Amino acid sequence: MTLAAPPPAHPGWIEPGPSRGHSKAAALVAEQIAQISRHWDGSRSLSAALDELDQLHGEASHDNWDGHGGHALDPASYEHARRLLRALRLAYPSPEVSVDADGEAAFDWVFGKGRRLAASIGGDGRITFAGIDGPRSLRGTDWLSDAIPEPLVFALSKLATRRS
Amino acid sequence: MRFLNRWFSRFRSSPPADPSPPPERILGPEERIARFLHHRSHFSRPTGVVKHTAFQPPSTETGISVAHVTALADPQIWEIARATLNEASGRGQVVGRADLAVATVQQQGLAAVRDDLGFPRHTTLGGWPVRADRNEQREIRKQIALRLGDAAELRLSDPPIVVESR
């Protein structure tokens, strides 16, 4: 796949940790960030994706949960997936959620026939993704850190914004 | 017959693999296969999407189970689905299936070999790539599964087919 457009400057940050500031201004900023997070968490598509992930946390908690020999959902993968979903909510549509046969939380974004992106996240925070756009394809591996990995953001941006 | 050589070498870690499948067992591109879905999370009911996880095998396997369904009517296919059920964990119901042309799987470098193991018309969809680099293997397999999910036709069983209690 030809990657022509630059990724957004701040594509999606992972939930910030507790503020180290002690001033009134720092407290105000922290409260505003918390309010924004609560607002987005309440959005229908994100809450549906988080609910689905929570349900799978229970239903896929044992091996062969899928009848095809799939491994149980890795609890660390589940936690990473929650963080990733909440980070993605600011800029991208919520994905379809499932669990892959290796026990990794998995996402599918479907932008149209022949235009899809899939990703899964391992217990160590490794994200494996693959996309298709007609005959073109892309794939990669990166790690979740303080921000959504740029290659994943780039792939999402590319597929989400391309006109059919 | 480079294709078959590749097939044999890739199949070494699949448990019931036939080391030399007779040619008549290798399904041609015009044939149809179905992947039975035992859990609702492998598809989206509102959008009709089959997710890539419906097809992606565990990283230790090189094949997945499907059924050879060419020319069968829907009720006959659901009867095969019923034959896949048992009381083992995860195998108590079939909620749907993902239908595919064998041509589609061949385009991804996979092969469908009918072996009738376990249930009538059982077919192994084999040849999933193996790489020394595990990350690369995951990426490639995810891409293949994504293509299969994109091409698959979702058929739902309403109500789900459930295992008959003894």
Interface residues (C-beta under 8 A of the other chain):
Chain A: E52 L56 E59 A60 H62 D63 N64 W65 D66 G67 H68 G69 G70 H71 E96 V97 S98 V99 D100 A101 D102 A106 D108 V110 K113 G114 R116 L117 A118 A119 S120 R126 T128 F129 A130 G131 I132 S137 R139 G140 T141
Chain B: F36 H38 H39 S41 H42 S44 T47 V49 K51 H52 T53 Q56 P57 P58 S59 E61 I64 S65 T84 A88 S89 G90 R91 G92 N135 E136 R138 E139 I140 K142 Q143 A145 L146 R147 G149 D150
